[in-house]
Amino acid sequence: MGDLMPDAVADLLISGGTVVNETGRFAADVAVRDGVIAYVGHPAFAPAAREVLDARGQFVIPGAIDVHVHIREPGMTHKEDWTTGTRAAAAGGVTTVFDMPNTDPPTWTLEALAMKRDAAERQAHVNFGLYGLVDERTIGNLEPLMNAGVIGFKLFYGNTTGNLPAPNDGAVLEAFEILARRGHRCSIHAENSPMLFWRERRMREAGRDDDYAHWCARADIVAIESLNRCITLSEWTGARIHIVHESCARSIPYIVAAKARGVPITVETCPQYVMLAAEDLTGEMAGIGRLNPPIREGAQRDALLAALRDGVIDAIATDHAPHAVEEVSRPSIWDNACGFPGVETSMRLMLTLVSQGRMTMEAYVRAAGAAPARAFGLYPRKGVIQPGADADMAVVDPSKEGVIRGAELQSVRSRFTPFEGMRTVGTPVATVVRGRVVMRDGVVGDAAEWGRMERPEMPPPAPRNLGTTTEAILRPGHMPIAG
């Protein structure tokens, strides 16, 4: 199972553990050389190594790939920066993060991308991908951003930090036509902005300012309508889409039907949507737990978890969205910022579900590693433990108990969480990024500049209805024939 000769010296040997991939588990030692897994096999044939990590009684899994993280740099470093954000990732067993483009400036030009990449390369403790922004003002920048190495694109149909206006559907159609030709995936915040803004204004006028107001303004229909619009545009153009932070059980039949028709769609959910209930978020927790889309009533959790477990929902992400503490503790629910840190706690939370028998370790590995790697063109270089793959791994103690405390988070400017006081079972005890141990026993080492920018290697594109594209109809005399 390896190509490293037994007499060759490895850089790192993880010994005595149980390797878990999405397809199953087996006892094996894992050796790393030059940042790549070089040996997976019986301890008797494992090479000597300069560093040995004892994993007896523990699982060795692919490092988590969090495709939905807001690092906040540049422009909002009072909330988070690349140092604190990627230290949090390392503490949580996450070896790759994809950063969203709603920073200041937004990542919508080559200059803005270069600014963010420079900040990341100077500070990142883990690997990173950078999203470009789909915006009607910068359609012409999509191709240059792809050439410059963005991991994919983000479309905000719903409002978010930075208050970027949702582009009109004509601009989105044209953007999807461009992306479909290249095969890059577009992650989408699927909420209907006109609906939610109308409803919020009506509620404010009626004097609603209670703990449940934000949740009520964004009823399931706000997400379901937008989801179906995205599916229609993807199916027409062939653009690959990824629905972020899916929160609605009522969305699941539409996702199932779209996949059955061959729509190139993947979907993520987050721990908060499968573990928390809106009716429990009152008082101080109402402000801390406010996010877009909202945490919904507890009755929806089991269906979302079942869809994740079964692969209908492909991936687990976090929507890691740090803010300064004072930004989430204001008297009016409407004045509180939306989001909270998540990249550090996600693996602990999901391992707790595994310990409860609510999902298998293999299903978690698929959702946290293999599925995101496949969706964004990183598989099999990432998302699997096998010779030739990047040595991005987490060593997990499945029985170690703990309590989540916001005061202990690596996101030092954003030390709060709606999971405060929750008991967990299972935790990452070591995080390995390209063969380097960046966290051991909860202590994150100084690994600034170790993170590498990841570029997608997507399957060949499959654009559709080329005769009707915006580019096609601009040609004089062209007949827009579908197909």
BAMAR-177151 format. One record per residue (C-alpha): z, y, x. Coordinates in steps of 0.05 Angstrom, whole numbers, padded with zeros to 5 digits, always signed. Example, Ala and Ser with C-alpha at 12.3 -4.5 7.8 and 13.67 -1.06 7.14 Angstrom:
REM BAMAR-177151
+00156-00090+00246+00143-00021+00273
REM end
This chain:
REM BAMAR-177151
+00000+00000+00000-00004+00046+00060-00050+00066+00116+00002+00086+00167+00010+00032+00220+00082+00006+00225+00088+00028+00298+00066+00099+00282+00122+00150+00273+00126+00185+00206+00153+00255+00195+00196+00233+00136+00217+00166+00106+00248+00162+00037+00283+00094+00039+00315+00048-00011+00291+00082-00074+00253+00062-00136+00185+00095-00142+00167+00116-00213+00096+00135-00232+00070+00143-00302+00045+00071-00300+00110+00038-00280+00165+00031-00228+00177-00011-00166+00223-00013-00106+00190+00018-00045+00199+00061+00016+00155+00123+00021+00132+00151+00088+00101+00219+00099+00058+00244+00155+00026+00313+00161+00045+00332+00090+00012+00271+00059+00040+00206+00034+00020+00155+00086+00058+00092+00065+00086+00064+00001+00113-00007+00007+00165-00057+00028+00220-00031+00073+00207-00086+00123+00140-00056+00140+00159+00017+00135+00148+00059+00198+00201+00094+00238+00210+00167+00221+00237+00230+00251+00276+00244+00187+00304+00193+00137+00325+00208+00066+00369+00155+00035+00348+00142-00037+00388+00080-00053+00403+00076-00127+00356+00134-00141+00287+00146-00168+00231+00176-00127+00182+00212-00173+00123+00259-00165+00148+00331-00161+00145+00368-00227+00086+00415-00237+00107+00472-00282+00043+00503-00308+00079+00560-00344+00123+00605-00302+00133+00681-00300+00154+00701-00230+00151+00776-00247+00125+00800-00180+00091+00848-00171+00118+00903-00215+00181+00873-00247+00223+00849-00189+00287+00872-00223+00277+00809-00265+00252+00759-00212+00212+00755-00148+00175+00700-00110+00237+00684-00069+00286+00674-00126+00235+00642-00172+00211+00590-00123+00282+00575-00098+00298+00561-00171+00238+00514-00174+00260+00477-00112+00330+00470-00140+00300+00439-00203+00255+00386-00171+00193+00428-00184+00143+00427-00127+00087+00469-00158+00089+00529-00205+00032+00565-00239+00047+00639-00247+00024+00677-00308-00017+00741-00301+00024+00790-00343+00054+00825-00282+00044+00898-00262-00012+00904-00248-00039+00846-00289-00077+00793-00249-00145+00814-00275-00180+00841-00212-00191+00814-00142-00145+00869-00116-00088+00849-00163-00098+00775-00145-00095+00791-00071-00031+00831-00081+00003+00774-00117-00023+00721-00069+00004+00761-00010+00073+00766-00042+00073+00692-00058+00051+00669+00011+00106+00709+00044+00162+00681+00001+00144+00617-00037+00187+00557-00024+00141+00512-00066+00067+00508-00080+00036+00556-00129-00025+00569-00172-00044+00638-00197-00074+00651-00266-00125+00704-00280-00123+00744-00345-00174+00739-00402-00181+00811-00426-00238+00845-00462-00238+00901-00410-00249+00854-00351-00298+00800-00374-00341+00814-00313-00283+00795-00268-00277+00723-00291-00329+00694-00243-00303+00731-00182-00232+00709-00198-00255+00637-00203-00290+00643-00136-00226+00672-00107-00186+00610-00127-00147+00623-00191-00118+00559-00220-00143+00578-00289-00138+00635-00339-00088+00659-00391-00105+00687-00459-00050+00724-00496-00067+00720-00570+00007+00736-00583+00044+00795-00553+00085+00784-00490+00123+00819-00434+00077+00874-00410+00050+00886-00481-00021+00867-00464-00063+00875-00526-00096+00812-00552-00171+00815-00539-00217+00813-00599-00249+00746-00618-00318+00768-00595-00292+00780-00525-00255+00714-00526-00319+00678-00547-00357+00709-00489-00300+00692-00441-00299+00620-00465-00375+00615-00455-00366+00637-00382-00307+00590-00370-00344+00532-00403-00400+00539-00351-00351+00532-00294-00301+00484-00324-00238+00524-00311-00183+00515-00362-00155+00572-00404-00081+00570-00423-00069+00604-00490-00009+00637-00522-00031+00619-00592+00001+00666-00642-00034+00712-00691-00015+00782-00668-00036+00820-00731+00005+00773-00774+00068+00777-00731+00064+00853-00721+00055+00863-00796+00113+00818-00813+00159+00849-00761+00143+00919-00786+00157+00899-00858+00223+00868-00838+00245+00929-00799+00229+00973-00858+00271+00927-00902+00329+00934-00853+00329+00862-00828+00363+00861-00760+00401+00796-00763+00402+00736-00716+00345+00701-00753+00298+00761-00760+00254+00746-00700+00246+00674-00721+00227+00694-00792+00175+00744-00768+00138+00688-00732+00135+00634-00785+00096+00571-00768+00032+00598-00800+00028+00651-00744+00020+00595-00693-00019+00546-00735-00074+00597-00752-00082+00617-00680-00082+00544-00656-00140+00528-00703-00179+00589-00681-00172+00567-00609-00194+00497-00626-00256+00523-00662-00276+00568-00603-00264+00511-00553-00304+00461-00594-00362+00509-00601-00366+00531-00528-00340+00470-00491-00287+00513-00456-00226+00473-00434-00163+00501-00465-00088+00489-00457-00041+00509-00513+00023+00535-00482+00094+00529-00510+00076+00489-00573+00135+00498-00620+00111+00473-00688+00114+00402-00714+00062+00424-00765+00012+00435-00708+00011+00362-00689-00040+00336-00740-00089+00391-00719-00080+00372-00646-00091+00298-00661-00154+00313-00701-00182+00359-00647-00172+00308-00592-00203+00254-00635-00266+00298-00641-00269+00307-00566-00245+00379-00563-00225+00392-00490-00154+00411-00507-00088+00398-00473-00020+00420-00499+00049+00433-00471+00118+00441-00502+00184+00463-00470+00255+00435-00468+00280+00489-00515+00233+00467-00571+00255+00394-00568+00330+00407-00556+00352+00472-00589+00354+00495-00662+00344+00565-00688+00401+00559-00737+00450+00549-00679+00428+00611-00640+00475+00664-00668+00515+00720-00638+00505+00728-00563+00459+00667-00562+00411+00701-00611+00391+00752-00559+00392+00703-00501+00351+00652-00541+00298+00701-00566+00228+00682-00542+00156+00678-00565+00141+00634-00601+00212+00627-00628+00256+00566-00625+00248+00537-00694+00293+00499-00742+00324+00437-00714+00286+00392-00763+00223+00402-00722+00251+00376-00656+00243+00301-00665+00169+00306-00684+00154+00349-00623+00191+00301-00577+00155+00241-00607+00088+00276-00596+00107+00290-00524+00131+00218-00514+00066+00191-00543+00020+00237-00503-00006+00277-00563+00029+00335-00529+00008+00326-00457+00057+00364-00415+00127+00392-00408+00131+00463-00381+00184+00516-00385+00157+00586-00399+00207+00607-00346+00215+00680-00365+00273+00716-00329+00299+00784-00348+00357+00828-00325+00419+00808-00364+00424+00876-00399+00354+00866-00427+00377+00808-00470+00445+00834-00493+00426+00894-00536+00455+00904-00607+00389+00898-00644+00352+00832-00641+00287+00871-00639+00307+00907-00576+00321+00845-00534+00271+00820-00484+00240+00752-00500+00251+00693-00453+00301+00663-00405+00300+00623-00339+00279+00551-00345+00246+00523-00282+00313+00503-00252+00342+00467-00312+00282+00432-00342+00286+00367-00303+00360+00360-00316+00349+00370-00390+00292+00320-00395+00329+00268-00353+00386+00274-00403+00337+00254-00458+00316+00196-00414+00389+00175-00405+00397+00177-00481+00338+00129-00489+00296+00182-00525+00239+00177-00475+00224+00133-00415+00225+00156-00344+00151+00139-00340+00136+00184-00400+00173+00241-00367+00135+00231-00301+00070+00233-00340+00089+00297-00377+00119+00333-00317+00070+00312-00263+00009+00269-00278-00014+00304-00341-00011+00375-00314-00044+00353-00250-00102+00322-00290-00109+00381-00336-00116+00431-00279-00157+00393-00229-00102+00371-00180-00100+00296-00195-00095+00249-00157-00076+00295-00100-00014+00311-00141+00023+00278-00199+00027+00209-00168+00062+00175-00110+00009+00136-00072-00022+00139-00002-00066+00199+00007-00031+00242-00045+00006+00306-00025+00078+00291-00007+00106+00330-00066+00165+00290-00093+00233+00294-00125+00289+00245-00112+00329+00236-00175+00400+00210-00187+00393+00183-00258+00468+00178-00270+00495+00241-00239+00530+00284-00292+00536+00359-00294+00543+00421-00337+00491+00476-00340+00521+00543-00320+00480+00607-00319+00524+00636-00264+00500+00581-00217+00425+00593-00226+00380+00610-00166+00348+00664-00210+00402+00712-00186+00379+00771-00228+00374+00730-00291+00435+00685-00294+00437+00667-00367+00412+00608-00408+00415+00584-00480+00435+00516-00451+00501+00545-00426+00555+00491-00424+00508+00434-00441+00527+00368-00407+00470+00334-00371+00459+00264-00343+00410+00257-00286+00391+00309-00235+00344+00320-00176+00382+00311-00111+00324+00326-00064+00258+00363-00070+00202+00349-00021+00143+00397-00016+00085+00372+00027+00134+00329+00066+00187+00382+00078+00255+00373+00045+00266+00442+00013+00327+00421-00028+00380+00369-00015+00443+00357-00055+00434+00421-00093+00427+00465-00031+00360+00500-00024+00339+00511+00048+00302+00570+00077+00230+00550+00064+00198+00618+00054+00123+00618+00069+00120+00542+00060+00088+00546-00009+00013+00537-00011-00036+00566-00061-00068+00510-00101-00141+00513-00125-00169+00469-00181-00220+00415-00170-00242+00406-00242-00289+00352-00269-00361+00374-00281-00365+00426-00337-00394+00409-00405-00414+00474-00439-00440+00471-00510-00486+00513-00554-00518+00547-00494-00573+00576-00537-00523+00619-00575-00483+00648-00518-00475+00723-00508-00515+00718-00444-00572+00682-00481-00577+00730-00539-00582+00790-00493-00651+00766-00471-00706+00802-00512-00738+00757-00564-00690+00700-00554-00679+00655-00614-00605+00634-00617-00612+00559-00630-00547+00520-00629-00539+00457-00587
REM end
